[in-house]
Amino acid sequence: MLLDDERAYRAVAARDARFDGCFILAVRTTRIYCRPSCPAVTPKRRNAEFYPTAAAAQSAGYRACRRCLPDAVPGSPEWNLRADLAARAMRLISDGVVEREGVPGLASRLGYSERHLTRVLTAELGAGPLALARAHRAHSARLLIETTDLSFADIAFAAGFASVRQFNDTIRAVFATTPSAMRSTRAATGTAGRITLRLPYRPPFDAEGLLAYFRAHAIPGVEHVEDGSYARSLRLPHGQATVRLEPADGHVSCSLRLTDLRDLGSAVSRVRRLLDLDADPVAVDDFLSADPALRPSVLARPGVRLPGSVDGAETLLRALGHDVRGEALEHPDGPVTHLYPAPSAIDSPVARALADGTLRVDVGRDADELHAELSAFPGVGPQVASYVVMRVLGAPDIPLTSDNIAWRPWRPWRSYAAMHLRRTA
């Protein structure tokens, strides 16, 4: 949620962790920006500024707090709640589109000129696409510095920097330290192929419900659920990957095996969307528990999440019944041995449209436009379209039946209401 300055300051004074990731606190006297729950002494009101994104604070000359690590928090739920240009752009930037295709590619995907896109993002988020992508690269670089033994030159390349000098300059500007100093204080170590991260979430978190959902829909070889963990293969922009996810107290342990480290940022973004880790469960539960029909379920299962998607094309094809294994992984990871097939390997009208680009299902789409396009596509229909939009975009207000009147009392959280009804059934 976007707050006015006075409400934001009250959240900071209360060190309310529910707002971590929703906005940034910047302190004029220290030139440092923090998460709202930072344990440091609360600045005086006249010294506090508030920004919607870390990139906006960086553009204003602030550096990240090394005590609270403001980038290591759940992301803002705004980007799923909103369907405007800024939200769609943020979802694509998090997936690494700017690193792969540049600002022209981002603008083309969104259907706007570069100039208009930059103007809208600067007005809405306080920073243009290049600054937002720079903040994303800095976050990816920090993860690699603190969790692997890779050389800094390899990290710079993997995080999307054009040169080692640019990498060093960005780390100094954002974190006010050097890569060597950051590595000396790291808490965990990975390898060039395996990276283990802690993915934070806002409690409560119904991990059991997500695992049950994935278990019921798992494709053997592509996915595996056991002992409170979920593993699967990933088809990423630069290569194959596998991930193992294990919910813990306050975070999800994420073990990634990448064939190309440039995919780290995309992998983390997609896994967070898969588990709906940026949701605000307190807001959802408070609203839905007011309905007597849902209250018992909400009290019994607080923190229900929407099962997301790591690949829009895969989600659509599986919704249409194409539950098949594809090519064998180059490096099998335990019971995960295969990738889900690329659309070009499946013989159906929808798969052919996905393969040739006629039909595009990704996080940059507008929910209403995507729903209308899928509903009109032969063999898809409105019910499948609703299911795909909910999962791929994390859309929180999708009724999963055609009876809109019955679902109306649960707006704007109809997708979460559907998950409660499913769990109850």
Buried (B, 14 or more C-beta within 10 A) or exposed (E): EEBEEEBBBEBBEEBEBBBBBBBBBBBBEBEBBBBBBBEBEBBEEEEBBBBBBBBBBBBBEBBBBBEBBBBBBBBBBBBBBBBEBBBBBBBBBBBBBBBBBBBEBBBBBBEBEBEEBBEBBBEBBBBBBBBBBBBBBBBBBBBBBBBBEBEBEBBBBBBBBEEBEBBBEBBBBBBBBBBEBBBEEEEEEBEEEBBBBBBBBBEBBBBEBBBBBBEEEBBEBBBBBEEEBBBBBBBBBBBBBBBBBBBEEEBBBBBBBBBEBBBBBBBBBBBBBBBBBBBBBBBBBEBBBEBEEBBEBBEEBBBBBBBBBBBBBBBBBBBBEBBBBBBEBEEEBEEBBBBBBBBEEBEBBBBBBBBEEEBBBBBBBBBEEBBEBBBEBEEBEBEBBBBBBBBBBBBBBBBBEEEEEEBEEBEEBBBBBBBBBBBEE
